[in-house]
Each structure stands twice: as structure tokens, then as C-alpha cells.
């Protein structure tokens, strides 16, 4: 079992920044892939950013150049720095962990991000 707890969501104006953190109960560097997903009202959950055990990353086209995913070894967290936020970034953001051998997916409870003036 991997427990994930997100924090850092909130209300921000367009053009502003937020930093989300995901604390894991297991060493994040032992997890195959960790990522951030989001789900807006009436829409499917979508991948925002992911970081693999080797440190490689990938991003949704809609957030490239604005969001950065990273790992903090001291705090054992995976972070999502979100800059130049847009109203369309409004969603519940979920932390995700995909373990290997066996391959199991775990989810956090989600944190609300609202971008509005």
C-alpha cells in the first residue's frame, strides 16, 4: 500500500502561481512513476505531469512551459509548480503513484485548484 496526501491547492487569480505537494508513505524514489492528474467538472481525469524513477518527465501539451514536476528527497514529496495559471486549469488535482512488480496504481484524495478573478 502507498498512501498519498496532497496539499497546496487553493484559489488564485489568472496569471498567478501555486505549488502542490504530494507526500507519500513509501520512498518516492522506489516508485516506478509518480504523477499529477486533474479532473474538471464534467470532464475526464487527465494526466498533467509525470516523473519516472530515473527522473525523466513528461507533461500534457496544455501545461508545457508553465508547470514543473519535481521530487524532494528530504521531504519525500513530489511537487507540481504551477505558473501562469489560467481559468482552464481549474480542477481537482490528484497525486498518482504507479508501482512496478507488481504494477499497482494508488491515488491521493485530491486537492482543489481554482483559478478565477
Buried (B, 14 or more C-beta within 10 A) or exposed (E): EBEBBBBBBEEBEEEBEBBBBBBBEBEBEEBBBBBBBBBBEEEEBEBBBBBBBEEEEEBBEEBEEBBBBBBEEEEBBBBBBBBEBEEEBBBBBBBBBBBEEEEEEBBBEBBEBBBEE
